[in-house]
């Protein structure tokens, strides 16, 4: 029998509601600011209710020429750049990690575990630590101001390799023996058995890696000098420092609102697979 404690229940719900308000309030302020004009956003007190300039600001942000004094491109191009970069990083990390984990688990070759631990040790060497030699290599290969330069140096992932290795180790050896008896080769076993069993883990990892790629700031800032390759996260920071002018908060907040939408949509549409991939332990 569960004891009913109204006061404890009330306090629990009150704390949860307070947490939701603390998290949602900045997002609400961003939305409200994106619905007012520039003049209203310079007046005190700041508005807490939406205005009537939402679609005007959206049109200006998506298809306008950017802020005065700021050499920019329309935000739709920045969103496209960020989308291509995030998808390339997510798919690239997953593909390379799947293949490397498959080789480490199912192929017996010399120094197999040594190679695995070499991959794992790279967790201590993120891009920020090796940024100068990485930049030199990218510049030498002529990949500055390109999607390849934005994504390829960030593709390798020790975390994803370790995760898929652990997933493959949970798959019974009887499945491998059955595949051999049926005449399936290594790649047939990989495509028909391993990938379907790893579907939820791939989905969970895709969400994490997509957000990781979308939020990149330092690396795109270093290798892009052409404004047509600017990412959305870079543009928000640059808008705040635009030609030493007063920030146009309605434009900046609309840009920030649009920058939040793709990660939110990815999490919403893949929520079930994401949760299942993080909590599933049995195959």
Secondary structure, 3 states (H helix, E strand, C coil): CCCCCHHHHHHHHHHHHHHHHHHHHHHHHHHHHCCCCCCHHHCCCCCCCCCCCHHHHHHHHHHCCCCCCCCCCCHHHHHHHHHHHHHHHHHHHHHHHHHHHHHHHHCCCCCHHHHHHHHHHHHHCCCCCCHHHHHHHHHHCCCCCCHHHHHHHHCCCHHHHHHHHHHHHCCCHHHHHHHHHCCCCHHHHHHHHHHHHCHHHHHHHHHHHHHHHHCCCHHHHHHCCCHHHCCHHHHHHHHHCHHHCCCCHHHHHHHHHHHHHHHHHHHHHCHHHHHHHHHCCCC
